[in-house]
């Protein structure tokens, strides 16, 4: 049970109904967990997360309408108290980096879901990250490589002029559609710029983006 004796509320997002039923059956055997909803695609996952406000979303990485990584980004940006656990067929740890950048708290391989899922849910529901030992080593090695290469320094210089312009507009609170209209771009192009900016600056949410822009003096606190 979570603090106060409340069960961990879980949303399952996967486009395969048979897998969703299997996951639901597995989870509902646990006395401290309950499945509050199921989504068949990424867009539905975002909508149900808004309506149900689950503690944990089990998110398939490959889904129609909206893939699991983008759905994760949107949910974590809007509802930071909802944690995401990615479900994937990919066992290679190189998939860990985009998962964490999107705001997820780790991932579980579908082939090992029956053994690892329950533990992973409890870990991320506490606000911790569920990682395999090999993935932890990989993250450490990557960090040390960045330190040696000097990449731990500010990445602002890596942004193009257009990316800096869009960064400032995003931080000021403009929507993708508003930015597209202002700069005479398509909304899709603005979304691509936004994703690239967040990746370059190692940011995950709009709140982090605003704090970064304030530190850089790109906007004033009055504007923010």
C-alpha positions in Angstrom: 0.0 0.0 0.0 1.0 3.6 -0.6 1.1 6.2 2.2 -2.2 6.2 3.9 -3.0 2.7 2.9 -4.1 3.7 -0.6 -3.6 1.2 -3.4 -1.3 2.1 -6.3 -3.6 3.2 -9.2 -2.4 2.0 -12.5 -3.2 2.8 -16.1 -2.3 0.2 -18.8 -1.5 1.6 -22.3 -0.9 -1.1 -25.0 -2.5 -1.6 -28.4 -2.8 -5.4 -27.9 -6.0 -6.3 -25.9 -4.7 -9.8 -25.0 -1.6 -8.3 -23.4 -3.6 -5.7 -21.6 -5.9 -8.5 -20.1 -2.8 -10.5 -19.1 -1.2 -7.5 -17.4 -4.4 -6.6 -15.6 -4.8 -10.1 -14.3 -1.2 -10.1 -13.1 -1.5 -6.7 -11.4 -4.8 -7.3 -9.7 -3.5 -10.3 -7.9 -1.5 -7.8 -5.8 -3.4 -6.5 -2.8 -1.7 -3.1 -3.0 -2.5 -2.4 -6.6 -5.5 -1.7 -8.8 -5.9 -1.1 -12.6 -8.1 2.0 -13.0 -8.1 2.1 -16.8 -6.8 0.8 -20.2 -5.7 2.6 -23.3 -5.3 1.2 -26.8 -3.1 4.0 -28.2 -0.8 6.8 -27.0 -3.4 9.6 -27.5 -6.0 7.7 -25.4 -3.3 7.2 -22.8 -2.8 10.9 -22.5 -6.5 11.5 -22.3 -7.1 8.8 -19.7 -4.1 10.0 -17.6 -5.7 13.5 -17.5 -9.1 12.1 -16.4 -8.0 9.3 -14.1 -4.7 10.7 -12.7 -3.1 7.3 -12.1 0.0 6.9 -9.9 1.7 4.7 -12.6 1.2 4.3 -16.3 2.5 1.1 -17.9 3.2 2.4 -21.4 3.9 0.3 -24.5 6.7 2.1 -26.5 5.1 1.3 -30.0 1.5 2.3 -30.4 -0.7 3.9 -33.0 -1.9 7.5 -32.9 0.9 8.6 -30.6 4.0 6.5 -29.8 4.8 5.7 -26.2 7.7 8.1 -25.9 5.7 11.1 -27.0 2.7 10.1 -24.8 5.2 9.8 -21.9 6.6 13.3 -22.6 3.1 14.8 -22.6 1.9 13.0 -19.5 5.0 13.9 -17.5 4.9 17.5 -18.6 1.2 17.9 -17.6 1.1 15.5 -14.6 4.5 15.2 -12.9 3.1 13.1 -10.1 2.2 10.3 -12.5 5.1 8.0 -13.1 5.7 6.1 -16.4 7.0 2.6 -16.8 7.8 1.7 -20.4 7.0 -1.7 -21.7 9.1 -2.8 -24.6 10.2 -5.8 -26.6 13.7 -4.3 -27.0 16.1 -5.7 -24.5 19.1 -3.6 -25.5 20.0 -0.8 -23.1 20.5 1.8 -25.9 16.7 2.2 -25.7 17.1 3.4 -22.1 18.3 6.9 -23.0 15.3 8.0 -25.1 13.0 6.4 -22.4 14.6 8.5 -19.6 14.8 11.6 -21.8 11.1 11.3 -22.4 10.5 11.4 -18.6 9.9 7.7 -17.9 11.1 6.1 -14.7 12.5 3.0 -16.4 11.4 0.1 -18.5 10.4 -3.5 -18.3 10.9 -6.0 -21.1 7.8 -7.7 -22.2 9.5 -11.1 -22.2 10.2 -10.6 -18.4 7.1 -8.7 -17.4 5.7 -11.6 -15.4 8.9 -11.5 -13.2 9.8 -7.9 -13.1 6.6 -5.8 -13.6 5.3 -5.9 -10.0 8.6 -4.9 -8.5 9.0 -2.2 -11.1 5.6 -0.7 -10.3 6.4 -0.5 -6.6 9.7 1.1 -7.3 8.5 3.8 -9.7 5.4 4.5 -7.5 7.8 5.6 -4.8 9.3 8.1 -7.2 12.4 5.9 -7.8 13.9 4.7 -11.1 13.7 1.0 -12.1 17.0 0.1 -13.8 18.9 -3.1 -14.5 22.5 -3.2 -13.1 23.9 -3.2 -16.7 21.8 -0.1 -17.5 23.0 1.7 -14.4 26.6 1.0 -15.5 25.9 2.3 -19.0 24.4 5.5 -17.6 27.5 6.0 -15.4 29.9 5.3 -18.3 27.9 7.8 -20.5 28.1 10.5 -17.9 31.9 10.0 -17.4 32.4 10.1 -21.1 30.5 13.4 -21.3 32.6 14.8 -18.4 35.8 13.8 -20.2 34.6 15.4 -23.5 33.5 18.6 -21.7 29.9 18.1 -22.7 28.7 18.6 -19.2 29.0 22.3 -19.8 26.1 24.4 -21.0 24.6 23.1 -24.3 23.1 26.5 -25.3 25.9 27.1 -27.8 24.8 24.1 -29.7 21.4 25.6 -30.5 20.8 27.3 -33.8 19.4 30.8 -34.0 15.9 29.5 -34.9 16.1 27.0 -32.0 17.0 29.8 -29.6 14.1 31.8 -30.9 11.6 28.9 -30.4 13.1 28.2 -26.9 12.3 31.8 -25.8 8.8 31.6 -27.2 8.1 28.3 -25.5 9.4 29.6 -22.2 7.1 32.6 -22.6 4.2 30.2 -22.7 3.3 30.3 -26.4 1.7 27.1 -27.7 3.2 25.2 -30.7 0.3 26.5 -32.9 1.0 30.1 -31.8 4.7 29.8 -32.5 4.0 28.2 -35.9 1.8 31.1 -36.8 4.3 33.7 -35.5 7.2 32.2 -37.4 5.3 31.1 -40.5 6.1 27.4 -39.8 4.0 24.3 -39.7 3.0 23.0 -36.2 4.8 19.8 -37.0 8.0 21.7 -37.7 7.7 23.5 -34.4 7.1 20.2 -32.6 10.3 18.8 -34.2 12.3 21.9 -33.1 10.9 21.6 -29.6 11.9 17.9 -29.3 15.4 18.8 -30.6 15.8 21.7 -28.2 14.7 19.6 -25.2 17.1 16.8 -26.2 20.1 19.2 -26.7 19.5 20.9 -23.3 18.7 17.7 -21.5 15.3 19.1 -20.4 12.1 17.0 -19.9 9.3 19.4 -19.1 8.1 22.9 -19.8 8.8 23.8 -16.2 12.4 22.8 -16.6 12.5 24.8 -19.9 11.2 27.9 -18.2 13.7 27.6 -15.3 16.5 27.2 -17.9 15.4 30.3 -19.9 15.2 32.3 -16.7 18.8 31.3 -15.7 20.0 32.2 -19.2 18.3 35.6 -19.0 16.2 34.8 -22.1 13.0 35.9 -20.4 12.2 37.9 -17.3 10.3 36.6 -14.3 7.5 39.0 -15.1 7.2 37.4 -18.6 7.3 33.9 -17.1 
